[in-house]
């Protein structure tokens, strides 16, 4: 009588044999459209406002693989991302964030055997435009988003943290106003 293999043993064996890992529910390798609402705090002195942006992102999911540490991972590529918001503190001007390229993005399952819930990690290079003109930031900036998601594309209840990294230690400023990321809701 043959012994029954556990799902974990099968996943490890299938990775070493070149077959796809067996974590259940991994997203299909294809492009996904994600609509979200990134939220930023804009301040100067005692004046402040919260601006909710409307964002569209296209993510390309690759084929599920395993790391050298046998952790399951789904590689992602951010094909495009654009977020647009209007700031009353900036005189009603439109602010646009736009990707220039993907750096490193993926989803990792948070439990053994099932792909979701998973941890989404996005890292992109981006530029900022104020009313269509490149804003007073030097070149590309790095931005990250991380958080727990329950599906691909993320569901409307998924929220993740944003970090628009400083360049040369300086935070993002537009026309003398500080722009600080708060969160992103799908």
C-alpha positions in Angstrom: 0.0 0.0 0.0 1.5 3.4 -1.0 1.9 6.1 1.6 -0.2 9.3 1.2 1.9 12.5 0.7 1.0 15.6 2.6 0.3 18.8 0.7 3.4 20.5 2.1 5.6 17.6 0.9 4.0 17.7 -2.5 4.6 21.5 -2.8 8.3 21.0 -1.8 8.7 18.0 -4.2 6.9 19.8 -7.1 9.2 22.8 -6.7 12.3 20.6 -6.8 10.9 18.7 -9.8 10.2 21.9 -11.8 6.4 21.6 -11.5 4.4 24.5 -10.2 3.9 24.8 -6.4 0.6 23.5 -5.0 -0.6 26.4 -2.9 -4.3 26.6 -3.5 -5.9 29.7 -5.0 -2.9 31.4 -6.6 -4.0 34.0 -9.1 -3.7 33.2 -12.8 -0.7 34.7 -14.7 -2.4 37.6 -16.5 -2.9 41.4 -16.3 -5.2 42.7 -13.5 -6.8 46.2 -13.4 -6.9 47.7 -9.9 -8.9 50.8 -9.0 -7.9 52.3 -5.6 -8.0 55.4 -3.5 -4.6 56.5 -2.2 -4.9 59.1 0.7 -2.4 61.8 1.3 -2.0 64.6 3.9 -0.9 67.9 2.5 0.4 70.5 5.0 2.2 73.8 5.3 2.5 75.5 8.6 -0.9 75.2 10.4 -2.8 74.6 7.1 -3.6 71.0 6.2 -5.9 68.9 4.1 -6.5 65.2 3.4 -6.7 64.5 -0.4 -8.2 61.3 -1.6 -6.9 60.4 -5.0 -8.5 58.2 -7.7 -6.0 55.7 -9.0 -5.8 53.1 -11.8 -3.1 50.4 -11.8 -2.4 47.5 -14.2 -0.4 44.7 -12.6 0.9 41.7 -14.5 1.0 38.5 -12.4 3.7 36.0 -13.2 3.8 32.3 -12.5 3.8 31.2 -8.8 7.3 30.1 -7.7 9.2 29.3 -4.5 12.2 31.2 -3.1 15.4 29.4 -2.0 13.9 29.3 1.5 10.9 27.4 0.0 8.5 30.3 0.5 5.8 30.6 -2.1 5.7 33.9 -4.0 3.8 35.3 -6.9 6.0 37.8 -8.9 4.2 40.9 -10.0 5.1 43.7 -12.5 3.4 47.1 -12.2 2.7 47.9 -15.8 1.2 51.3 -15.1 -0.2 53.4 -12.2 -1.7 56.8 -12.2 -3.3 58.5 -9.2 -5.0 61.9 -9.6 -6.3 64.2 -6.8 -7.2 67.9 -6.4 -5.8 70.0 -3.6 -7.7 73.0 -2.4 -4.6 74.2 -0.5 -2.7 74.3 -3.8 -5.4 76.5 -5.3 -7.5 73.6 -6.7 -4.7 72.3 -8.8 -4.6 68.7 -10.0 -1.8 66.5 -8.6 -0.8 63.4 -10.6 1.4 60.5 -9.5 2.5 58.3 -12.4 4.8 55.2 -12.5 8.0 55.3 -14.6 8.9 51.7 -13.9 8.5 48.7 -11.6 11.3 47.9 -9.1 10.2 44.8 -7.2 6.6 43.6 -6.6 5.0 40.4 -5.4 2.4 38.7 -3.3 3.3 36.0 -0.6 0.7 33.8 1.1 0.2 34.4 4.8 -0.7 30.8 5.6 0.5 27.4 4.5 -1.5 25.7 1.7 -3.7 28.7 0.6 -2.6 31.7 -1.3 -5.0 34.2 0.2 -5.0 36.1 2.4 -1.6 37.2 1.2 0.9 40.1 1.7 1.0 42.5 -1.3 4.4 44.3 -1.7 4.7 46.9 -4.5 7.8 49.0 -5.1 7.8 51.4 -8.0 9.6 54.4 -9.4 7.3 57.4 -10.0 7.1 61.0 -10.9 4.8 63.8 -9.6 3.0 66.3 -11.8 1.2 69.5 -10.8 -1.4 70.5 -13.4 0.5 68.5 -16.0 4.0 70.0 -15.3 6.6 67.9 -13.5 6.5 69.1 -9.9 9.5 70.5 -7.9 11.0 67.1 -7.2 14.2 65.9 -8.8 13.7 63.0 -11.1 12.2 59.7 -10.2 11.2 58.8 -6.7 10.7 55.4 -5.1 7.3 54.5 -3.6 6.1 51.3 -1.8 2.8 49.9 -0.9 2.4 46.9 1.5 -0.5 45.2 3.1 -2.8 42.2 3.5 -5.0 41.4 0.5 -7.8 38.8 0.2 -7.8 38.3 -3.5 -6.3 39.4 -6.8 -7.3 42.0 -7.8 -7.6 43.2 -4.1 -11.1 43.4 -2.8 -12.8 46.7 -1.9 -12.2 46.0 1.8 -8.4 45.6 1.4 -6.3 48.6 2.7 -2.5 48.8 2.6 0.2 51.2 3.8 1.9 53.7 1.5 5.4 55.0 1.7 6.6 57.6 -0.8 10.3 57.6 0.1 12.3 60.7 0.5 14.9 61.6 -2.1 18.3 62.6 -0.5 16.6 62.6 2.9 14.0 65.3 1.8 10.3 64.6 2.0 8.0 65.1 -1.0 7.1 68.8 -1.3 4.9 70.5 -3.9 4.9 74.4 -4.1 6.2 74.5 -0.5 3.6 72.1 0.8 4.6 68.7 2.4 2.9 65.7 0.9 2.7 62.7 3.2 1.1 59.3 2.3 -1.4 57.8 4.7 -3.0 54.7 3.2 -4.6 53.2 0.1 -8.0 51.6 0.0 -9.2 49.4 -2.9 
